[in-house]
Amino acid sequence: MPTHALITGGSGYFGSELASAAHAAGMQVRIFDLNPPDATAFDGIDIDYVAGDIRDRDAIRAACQGIDTVYHNVAQVPLAKDVELFESVNVTGTANLLIAAREAGVTKVVHTSTSAIYGIPEHNPVTETTRPTPVEDYGRAKLVGERLCADAVASGLDVTIVRPRTIMGHGRLGIMAMLFELIAAGAPIPLLGDGSNRYQFVHAADLASACLAAGARPGATSYNIGATTFGTLRETLGELIDHAGTGSRIQSLPMGAARLAMKGASLAHLVPLAPYHWLLYGESLYFDCTKAQTELGWAATRSNAEMMIESYDWFCANRDSLDTGGSVHQSPARLGVLKVLEYLP
């Protein structure tokens, strides 16, 4: 088990979860992030914070000194909707990190990628050998980041790639806050198509355990990580709505028309959505996690419904004090024009 860990993006939603898990596992943890970590998240925990931008080569070089394992989580996520940021952060930033890790003699790099590299797969379940076919700019940039990792492996650096499905858990906000806001108000929940697509999530704690296990295992490889108990998107949302008991109901929308409406509203800045959302939320994409289970001894502990309910309950308990100054996944996305749904019968 590594003893000195650097977690890039360690102040973000998942980065904070991973930093806490690494500390609990006995590691000395250093966080590298533009923003300082939430003091309440690490109350009483001895964690080193280094302020810096992943695009700053000198800053990341300094942060890698004395580190055994790097867990690389810095990324511009789909809501950024900025191709230049996707390139500068997700591509150039990853290149900077890999170079700095090699120069510092880092033993292992665990690179957090995304299921978006697979786009809309021809077949499910998706395995680590499924051909990547990203359909939007975020997924394409993350795939380039993966190829940089492959180049680093060829030059002698031990890099493992971890690809998560959509991350959930208490404190997970971002685009999910829009869903929770509508359910709390008893509003209809729009669904692309009939909701029969199988859609898989992953709990942040389960993803953190997979990353730590990957960091402790020598040898460059990749792992797809997601819940092992899940169903269709309609089933997952239905269980959440039943739990909430607010009178919300699912409203199916024609796939083509809904996608056009989401795209138009996004381009008009009426809703905080990105191409990832209207292209992929109505499609089936789920992982076969056998490789992680076999090689890492990893197992998911939460089902889709369990983690959605946990996230919703946390949102309801904390909605009056939510901070809009954190990372994208820590801050609630606003409903925008979708707020009109709260007033529909």
Secondary structure by P-SEA (a helix, b strand, c coil): cccbbbbcccccaaaaaaaaaaaaaccbbbbbcccccccccccccbbbbbbbccccaaaaaaaaccccccccccccccccccaaaaaacaaaaaaaaaaaaaaacccbbbbbbcccccccccccccccccbbbbccaaaaaaaaaaaaaaaaaaaccbbbbbbbcccccccccaaaaaaaaaaaaccccccccccccbbbbbbaaaaaaaaaaaaaccccbbbbbbbcccccaaaaaaaaaaaaccbbbbbbccaaaaaaaaaaaaaaccccccccccccccbbbbbccccccccccccccccaaaaaaaaaaaaaacccccccccccccbbbbbcccccccccc
